[in-house]
Amino acid sequence: TEAILGPNESVLMYTDGIAEARAAFQGTSTPPPGTPSIDYGVERLLAFAQRNAEQTPRNLIDAIIRDVTAYCGPVPPHD
């Protein structure tokens, strides 16, 4: 795939480890039985990146890492 970026446009590449990072459930990354697991998700990543689009690439990366880490709670992301 080819794309031409215009002024002030950028590309955000990420691994599945970001999208599949799981919210912590009472100190564990495994939800209680019957509770659907809640991944960080591509939609949340996209919304976060759009809200923080004015940041430099390095600052955006750092902000995403902080947000994913906070989302996962006391259990670090598995990937």
VOTIRO-834272 format. One record per residue: z, x, y of N, C-alpha, C in turn; residue in one letter. Coordinates in Angstrom, 3 decimals, m for minus. Example, Ala and Ser with C-alpha at 12.3 -4.5 7.8 and 13.67 -1.06 7.14 Angstrom:
VOTIRO-834272
<rec n_zz="7.800" n_xx="13.190" n_yy="m5.690" ca_zz="7.800" ca_xx="12.300" ca_yy="m4.500" c_zz="7.800" c_xx="13.200" c_yy="m3.300" aa="a"/>
<rec n_zz="7.080" n_xx="12.850" n_yy="m2.250" ca_zz="7.140" ca_xx="13.670" ca_yy="m1.060" c_zz="7.870" c_xx="12.900" c_yy="0.030" aa="s"/>
***
This chain:
VOTIRO-834272
<rec n_zz="0.000" n_xx="0.840" n_yy="m1.173" ca_zz="0.000" ca_xx="0.000" ca_yy="0.000" c_zz="0.000" c_xx="0.883" c_yy="1.233" aa="t"/>
<rec n_zz="m0.724" n_xx="0.453" n_yy="2.223" ca_zz="m0.838" ca_xx="1.195" ca_yy="3.462" c_zz="m0.426" c_xx="0.304" c_yy="4.615" aa="e"/>
<rec n_zz="0.211" n_xx="0.893" n_yy="5.609" ca_zz="0.585" ca_xx="0.132" ca_yy="6.796" c_zz="0.543" c_xx="1.062" c_yy="7.998" aa="a"/>
<rec n_zz="0.220" n_xx="0.507" n_yy="9.116" ca_zz="0.254" ca_xx="1.247" ca_yy="10.369" c_zz="1.399" c_xx="0.667" c_yy="11.182" aa="i"/>
<rec n_zz="2.333" n_xx="1.526" n_yy="11.546" ca_zz="3.471" ca_xx="1.073" ca_yy="12.323" c_zz="3.142" c_xx="1.138" c_yy="13.803" aa="l"/>
<rec n_zz="3.551" n_xx="0.121" n_yy="14.494" ca_zz="3.377" ca_xx="0.087" ca_yy="15.932" c_zz="4.587" c_xx="0.684" c_yy="16.629" aa="g"/>
<rec n_zz="4.541" n_xx="0.733" n_yy="17.945" ca_zz="5.683" ca_xx="1.243" ca_yy="18.705" c_zz="6.944" c_xx="0.446" c_yy="18.367" aa="p"/>
<rec n_zz="8.026" n_xx="1.151" n_yy="18.228" ca_zz="9.341" ca_xx="0.559" ca_yy="17.936" c_zz="9.421" c_xx="m0.135" c_yy="16.582" aa="n"/>
<rec n_zz="8.494" n_xx="0.126" n_yy="15.691" ca_zz="8.572" ca_xx="m0.390" ca_yy="14.325" c_zz="9.027" c_xx="0.739" c_yy="13.415" aa="e"/>
<rec n_zz="9.680" n_xx="0.377" n_yy="12.327" ca_zz="10.136" ca_xx="1.388" ca_yy="11.377" c_zz="10.134" c_xx="0.801" c_yy="9.967" aa="s"/>
<rec n_zz="10.344" n_xx="1.665" n_yy="9.006" ca_zz="10.413" ca_xx="1.275" ca_yy="7.603" c_zz="11.801" c_xx="1.638" c_yy="7.095" aa="v"/>
<rec n_zz="12.427" n_xx="0.712" n_yy="6.415" ca_zz="13.728" ca_xx="0.969" ca_yy="5.805" c_zz="13.534" c_xx="1.010" c_yy="4.298" aa="l"/>
<rec n_zz="13.768" n_xx="2.164" n_yy="3.723" ca_zz="13.699" ca_xx="2.295" ca_yy="2.264" c_zz="15.120" c_xx="2.361" c_yy="1.734" aa="m"/>
<rec n_zz="15.323" n_xx="1.731" n_yy="0.596" ca_zz="16.653" ca_xx="1.692" ca_yy="0.010" c_zz="16.529" c_xx="1.695" c_yy="m1.506" aa="y"/>
<rec n_zz="17.611" n_xx="2.049" n_yy="m2.163" ca_zz="17.634" ca_xx="2.023" ca_yy="m3.619" c_zz="18.245" c_xx="0.708" c_yy="m4.086" aa="t"/>
<rec n_zz="18.073" n_xx="0.415" n_yy="m5.356" ca_zz="18.670" ca_xx="m0.804" ca_yy="m5.905" c_zz="20.191" c_xx="m0.737" c_yy="m5.880" aa="d"/>
<rec n_zz="20.740" n_xx="0.462" n_yy="m5.759" ca_zz="22.193" ca_xx="0.605" ca_yy="m5.672" c_zz="22.768" c_xx="m0.092" c_yy="m4.455" aa="g"/>
<rec n_zz="22.001" n_xx="m0.159" n_yy="m3.369" ca_zz="22.453" ca_xx="m0.879" ca_yy="m2.176" c_zz="22.412" c_xx="m2.377" c_yy="m2.445" aa="i"/>
<rec n_zz="21.281" n_xx="m2.887" n_yy="m2.857" ca_zz="21.120" ca_xx="m4.326" ca_yy="m3.067" c_zz="22.021" c_xx="m4.853" c_yy="m4.184" aa="a"/>
<rec n_zz="22.308" n_xx="m4.026" n_yy="m5.181" ca_zz="23.100" ca_xx="m4.475" ca_yy="m6.327" c_zz="24.575" c_xx="m4.121" c_yy="m6.229" aa="e"/>
<rec n_zz="25.001" n_xx="m3.565" n_yy="m5.096" ca_zz="26.429" ca_xx="m3.269" ca_yy="m4.916" c_zz="27.195" c_xx="m4.583" c_yy="m4.982" aa="a"/>
<rec n_zz="28.292" n_xx="m4.582" n_yy="m5.709" ca_zz="29.037" ca_xx="m5.824" ca_yy="m5.961" c_zz="30.311" c_xx="m5.906" c_yy="m5.140" aa="r"/>
<rec n_zz="30.615" n_xx="m7.113" n_yy="m4.727" ca_zz="31.876" ca_xx="m7.366" ca_yy="m4.033" c_zz="33.020" c_xx="m7.182" c_yy="m5.017" aa="a"/>
<rec n_zz="34.114" n_xx="m6.639" n_yy="m4.533" ca_zz="35.287" ca_xx="m6.428" ca_yy="m5.394" c_zz="36.021" c_xx="m7.750" c_yy="m5.615" aa="a"/>
<rec n_zz="36.550" n_xx="m7.909" n_yy="m6.795" ca_zz="37.351" ca_xx="m9.077" ca_yy="m7.128" c_zz="38.715" c_xx="m8.589" c_yy="m7.583" aa="f"/>
<rec n_zz="39.684" n_xx="m8.691" n_yy="m6.703" ca_zz="41.060" ca_xx="m8.297" ca_yy="m7.009" c_zz="41.120" c_xx="m6.916" c_yy="m7.653" aa="q"/>
<rec n_zz="40.500" n_xx="m5.940" n_yy="m7.005" ca_zz="40.599" ca_xx="m4.565" ca_yy="m7.466" c_zz="39.654" c_xx="m4.187" c_yy="m8.587" aa="g"/>
<rec n_zz="38.744" n_xx="m5.051" n_yy="m8.952" ca_zz="37.791" ca_xx="m4.733" ca_yy="m10.000" c_zz="36.396" c_xx="m5.142" c_yy="m9.560" aa="t"/>
<rec n_zz="35.384" n_xx="m4.486" n_yy="m10.064" ca_zz="34.025" ca_xx="m4.864" ca_yy="m9.692" c_zz="33.493" c_xx="m5.996" c_yy="m10.568" aa="s"/>
<rec n_zz="34.301" n_xx="m6.481" n_yy="m11.492" ca_zz="33.897" ca_xx="m7.558" ca_yy="m12.386" c_zz="34.553" c_xx="m8.861" c_yy="m11.943" aa="t"/>
<rec n_zz="33.766" n_xx="m9.900" n_yy="m11.655" ca_zz="34.362" ca_xx="m11.162" ca_yy="m11.228" c_zz="35.091" c_xx="m11.844" c_yy="m12.389" aa="p"/>
<rec n_zz="36.033" n_xx="m12.728" n_yy="m12.080" ca_zz="36.701" ca_xx="m13.479" ca_yy="m13.144" c_zz="35.675" c_xx="m14.296" c_yy="m13.928" aa="p"/>
<rec n_zz="35.979" n_xx="m14.628" n_yy="m15.187" ca_zz="35.051" ca_xx="m15.432" ca_yy="m15.990" c_zz="34.675" c_xx="m16.718" c_yy="m15.252" aa="p"/>
<rec n_zz="33.399" n_xx="m17.053" n_yy="m15.301" ca_zz="32.916" ca_xx="m18.255" ca_yy="m14.651" c_zz="32.562" c_xx="m18.084" c_yy="m13.185" aa="g"/>
<rec n_zz="32.892" n_xx="m16.923" n_yy="m12.605" ca_zz="32.564" ca_xx="m16.653" ca_yy="m11.208" c_zz="31.278" c_xx="m15.833" c_yy="m11.166" aa="t"/>
<rec n_zz="30.285" n_xx="m16.300" n_yy="m10.434" ca_zz="29.049" ca_xx="m15.510" ca_yy="m10.366" c_zz="29.308" c_xx="m14.201" c_yy="m9.630" aa="p"/>
<rec n_zz="28.671" n_xx="m13.129" n_yy="m10.088" ca_zz="28.823" ca_xx="m11.868" ca_yy="m9.376" c_zz="28.084" c_xx="m11.990" c_yy="m8.055" aa="s"/>
<rec n_zz="28.599" n_xx="m11.347" n_yy="m7.069" ca_zz="28.020" ca_xx="m11.453" ca_yy="m5.744" c_zz="27.532" c_xx="m10.073" c_yy="m5.316" aa="i"/>
<rec n_zz="26.230" n_xx="m9.872" n_yy="m5.422" ca_zz="25.633" ca_xx="m8.615" ca_yy="m5.006" c_zz="25.508" c_xx="m8.582" c_yy="m3.487" aa="d"/>
<rec n_zz="25.478" n_xx="m7.374" n_yy="m2.937" ca_zz="25.254" ca_xx="m7.188" ca_yy="m1.504" c_zz="23.939" c_xx="m7.868" c_yy="m1.123" aa="y"/>
<rec n_zz="22.896" n_xx="m7.607" n_yy="m1.861" ca_zz="21.634" ca_xx="m8.328" ca_yy="m1.715" c_zz="20.692" c_xx="m7.799" c_yy="m0.645" aa="g"/>
<rec n_zz="19.431" n_xx="m8.050" n_yy="m0.881" ca_zz="18.372" ca_xx="m7.625" ca_yy="0.038" c_zz="18.462" c_xx="m8.417" c_yy="1.345" aa="v"/>
<rec n_zz="18.779" n_xx="m9.702" n_yy="1.265" ca_zz="18.853" ca_xx="m10.529" ca_yy="2.472" c_zz="19.926" c_xx="m10.013" c_yy="3.416" aa="e"/>
<rec n_zz="21.083" n_xx="m9.667" n_yy="2.871" ca_zz="22.174" ca_xx="m9.142" ca_yy="3.705" c_zz="21.767" c_xx="m7.805" c_yy="4.313" aa="r"/>
<rec n_zz="21.118" n_xx="m6.943" n_yy="3.526" ca_zz="20.666" ca_xx="m5.648" ca_yy="4.031" c_zz="19.676" c_xx="m5.841" c_yy="5.171" aa="l"/>
<rec n_zz="18.705" n_xx="m6.726" n_yy="4.985" ca_zz="17.711" ca_xx="m6.978" ca_yy="6.016" c_zz="18.368" c_xx="m7.503" c_yy="7.296" aa="l"/>
<rec n_zz="19.263" n_xx="m8.462" n_yy="7.163" ca_zz="19.953" ca_xx="m9.017" ca_yy="8.330" c_zz="20.761" c_xx="m7.946" c_yy="9.045" aa="a"/>
<rec n_zz="21.453" n_xx="m7.100" n_yy="8.282" ca_zz="22.248" ca_xx="m6.024" ca_yy="8.876" c_zz="21.341" c_xx="m5.058" c_yy="9.622" aa="f"/>
<rec n_zz="20.234" n_xx="m4.671" n_yy="9.002" ca_zz="19.303" ca_xx="m3.734" ca_yy="9.639" c_zz="18.714" c_xx="m4.338" c_yy="10.910" aa="a"/>
<rec n_zz="18.399" n_xx="m5.617" n_yy="10.898" ca_zz="17.848" ca_xx="m6.260" ca_yy="12.088" c_zz="18.873" c_xx="m6.321" c_yy="13.219" aa="q"/>
<rec n_zz="20.131" n_xx="m6.596" n_yy="12.880" ca_zz="21.184" ca_xx="m6.641" ca_yy="13.906" c_zz="21.458" c_xx="m5.262" c_yy="14.500" aa="r"/>
<rec n_zz="21.140" n_xx="m4.219" n_yy="13.755" ca_zz="21.439" ca_xx="m2.852" ca_yy="14.185" c_zz="20.175" c_xx="m2.033" c_yy="14.443" aa="n"/>
<rec n_zz="19.084" n_xx="m2.695" n_yy="14.716" ca_zz="17.781" ca_xx="m2.042" ca_yy="14.855" c_zz="17.721" c_xx="m1.048" c_yy="16.008" aa="a"/>
<rec n_zz="18.593" n_xx="m1.176" n_yy="16.992" ca_zz="18.546" ca_xx="m0.274" ca_yy="18.146" c_zz="19.145" c_xx="1.100" c_yy="17.844" aa="e"/>
<rec n_zz="19.790" n_xx="1.241" n_yy="16.704" ca_zz="20.416" ca_xx="2.512" ca_yy="16.353" c_zz="19.381" c_xx="3.544" c_yy="15.917" aa="q"/>
<rec n_zz="19.762" n_xx="4.795" n_yy="16.009" ca_zz="18.899" ca_xx="5.854" ca_yy="15.493" c_zz="18.851" c_xx="5.728" c_yy="13.976" aa="t"/>
<rec n_zz="17.826" n_xx="6.272" n_yy="13.337" ca_zz="17.769" ca_xx="6.198" ca_yy="11.871" c_zz="19.039" c_xx="6.732" c_yy="11.203" aa="p"/>
<rec n_zz="19.549" n_xx="7.870" n_yy="11.637" ca_zz="20.760" ca_xx="8.445" ca_yy="11.025" c_zz="21.953" c_xx="7.512" c_yy="11.200" aa="r"/>
<rec n_zz="22.106" n_xx="6.959" n_yy="12.405" ca_zz="23.231" ca_xx="6.051" ca_yy="12.644" c_zz="23.087" c_xx="4.760" c_yy="11.848" aa="n"/>
<rec n_zz="21.863" n_xx="4.279" n_yy="11.682" ca_zz="21.645" ca_xx="3.075" ca_yy="10.880" c_zz="22.005" c_xx="3.332" c_yy="9.420" aa="l"/>
<rec n_zz="21.588" n_xx="4.467" n_yy="8.895" ca_zz="21.942" ca_xx="4.816" ca_yy="7.513" c_zz="23.457" c_xx="4.855" c_yy="7.351" aa="i"/>
<rec n_zz="24.133" n_xx="5.543" n_yy="8.267" ca_zz="25.597" ca_xx="5.634" ca_yy="8.195" c_zz="26.243" c_xx="4.255" c_yy="8.284" aa="d"/>
<rec n_zz="25.709" n_xx="3.391" n_yy="9.159" ca_zz="26.259" ca_xx="2.046" ca_yy="9.314" c_zz="26.058" c_xx="1.216" c_yy="8.044" aa="a"/>
<rec n_zz="24.904" n_xx="1.349" n_yy="7.416" ca_zz="24.644" ca_xx="0.625" ca_yy="6.161" c_zz="25.609" c_xx="1.088" c_yy="5.081" aa="i"/>
<rec n_zz="25.798" n_xx="2.387" n_yy="4.971" ca_zz="26.736" ca_xx="2.914" ca_yy="3.967" c_zz="28.138" c_xx="2.387" c_yy="4.217" aa="i"/>
<rec n_zz="28.572" n_xx="2.367" n_yy="5.478" ca_zz="29.906" ca_xx="1.831" ca_yy="5.797" c_zz="30.006" c_xx="0.354" c_yy="5.443" aa="r"/>
<rec n_zz="28.948" n_xx="m0.419" n_yy="5.736" ca_zz="28.981" ca_xx="m1.851" ca_yy="5.453" c_zz="29.011" c_xx="m2.122" c_yy="3.952" aa="d"/>
<rec n_zz="28.206" n_xx="m1.395" n_yy="3.189" ca_zz="28.207" ca_xx="m1.567" ca_yy="1.726" c_zz="29.562" c_xx="m1.174" c_yy="1.155" aa="v"/>
<rec n_zz="30.119" n_xx="m0.086" n_yy="1.630" ca_zz="31.430" ca_xx="0.370" ca_yy="1.145" c_zz="32.502" c_xx="m0.668" c_yy="1.456" aa="t"/>
<rec n_zz="32.474" n_xx="m1.216" n_yy="2.664" ca_zz="33.441" ca_xx="m2.259" ca_yy="3.029" c_zz="33.246" c_xx="m3.506" c_yy="2.175" aa="a"/>
<rec n_zz="31.997" n_xx="m3.858" n_yy="1.896" ca_zz="31.685" ca_xx="m5.023" ca_yy="1.069" c_zz="32.259" c_xx="m4.868" c_yy="m0.337" aa="y"/>
<rec n_zz="32.183" n_xx="m3.666" n_yy="m0.857" ca_zz="32.664" ca_xx="m3.411" ca_yy="m2.221" c_zz="34.183" c_xx="m3.364" c_yy="m2.297" aa="c"/>
<rec n_zz="34.852" n_xx="m3.230" n_yy="m1.164" ca_zz="36.312" ca_xx="m3.200" ca_yy="m1.149" c_zz="36.851" c_xx="m1.939" c_yy="m1.784" aa="g"/>
<rec n_zz="37.971" n_xx="m2.063" n_yy="m2.489" ca_zz="38.619" ca_xx="m0.864" ca_yy="m3.021" c_zz="37.870" c_xx="m0.201" c_yy="m4.182" aa="p"/>
<rec n_zz="36.894" n_xx="m0.891" n_yy="m4.732" ca_zz="36.127" ca_xx="m0.339" ca_yy="m5.836" c_zz="34.836" c_xx="0.233" c_yy="m5.275" aa="v"/>
<rec n_zz="34.622" n_xx="1.549" n_yy="m5.381" ca_zz="33.399" ca_xx="2.116" ca_yy="m4.802" c_zz="32.146" c_xx="1.597" c_yy="m5.499" aa="p"/>
<rec n_zz="31.021" n_xx="1.580" n_yy="m4.769" ca_zz="29.774" ca_xx="1.143" ca_yy="m5.413" c_zz="29.517" c_xx="1.939" c_yy="m6.685" aa="p"/>
<rec n_zz="29.018" n_xx="1.290" n_yy="m7.714" ca_zz="28.847" ca_xx="1.925" ca_yy="m9.026" c_zz="27.606" c_xx="2.799" c_yy="m9.100" aa="h"/>
<rec n_zz="26.735" n_xx="2.721" n_yy="m8.107" ca_zz="25.432" ca_xx="3.386" ca_yy="m8.214" c_zz="25.190" c_xx="4.293" c_yy="m7.036" aa="d"/>
***
